[in-house]
């Protein structure tokens, strides 16, 4: 009870000191406010960017492995000259894998073409992503249909002239009309629309079906060479639920080396790509950004901390006579220390809370004014408050300690 009473009295003394010196308090708060605002803004922006990128990566599927010529990445030590010599993934690889694998839920072959033209009567859309896929594509990629259906097994095998289109394509070609059953012209051939993908919206990696046309692989084989490197062929494999991603990857590596007759001493001439690769690269990139945020905000906090320490030394000097009177009346050293230390902490907390409030206002303006969602989560709020308290303790300790050590007689005599 005695400690709580002393704590309450210390806060009262600190609050009175702050209230009586409004200009000095404002100038002291300014440095801390700017520092907390800078740090939390950087972290909120990084968290938002990281979340958007991660959601884009998650669309690729955590249990799906992509067999390609090129490994994902391209940063740092990336021996592209070695990968250039690798053969492209082909239909022979796909057929052999599909027949031999025991851990895969689905195996799909994919070839894509960008910036194509799609026509319906007098309506034309440029920049369409045309993707040719084998039947198991629906097992390897998560998507929803707003209307219609996916290819039947017979349509995939026979190469029927059918297709699925994205929401943007449906709106652009068939405004206020039902797209199902309409015939569109793509790659010089007519194809009947049997399904429309649900709208997904743009994301950070451009992973969206909104402007994509999906057609059966065997239909596309009559129009293009689906094994050509121009169309970025790849094999998508999603493992069964009872197998871990590592088990699926191990089996695929062994099967691909066997199919391509790679000697034990030779390196793989294919890449097994998965979302964990991208997630790891994102973590490394954002770790660097986090460090930069601490450095940028740290300078602002440092300036604010020196400002608080300087103001506290001035406060101690101004109240030397009062400190002497308090000590002569029996005030303990720790009461004097806590009095000034809490004043410094209160200053920093108020400055930190103002900084957080400004960040919150900025997030509201960005969200509702510019349709840019910025995440200010509880972790960043706690981080801002914690930094404020720590800076208050560090910057206020020495002035408070010097006040607590004063001789009461000398302090009373001072003017």
Secondary structure, 3 states (H helix, E strand, C coil): CHHHHHHHHHHHHHHHHHHHCHHHHHHHHHHHHHHHHHHHHHHHHHHHHHHHHHHHHHCCCCCEEEEECCCCCCCCCCCHHHHCCCCCCCHHHHHHHHHHCCCEEEEEEEEEEEEEEEEECCEEEEEEEEEEECCCHHHHCCCCEEEECCCCHHHHHHCCCEEEECHHHHHHHCCCCCCCCCEEEECCEEEEEEEEECCCCCCCCCCCCCCEEEEEHHHHCCCCCCCCHHHCCEEEEEECCCCCHHHHHHHHHHHHHHHCCCCCCCCCCCEEECHHHHHHHHHHHHHHHHHHHHHHHHHHHHHHHHHHHHHHHHHHHHCHHHHHHHHHCCCCHHHHHHHHHHHHHHHHHHHHHHHHHHHHHHHHHHHHHCCCCCCCCHHHHHHHHHHHHHHHHHHHHHHHHHHHCCCHHHHHHCC
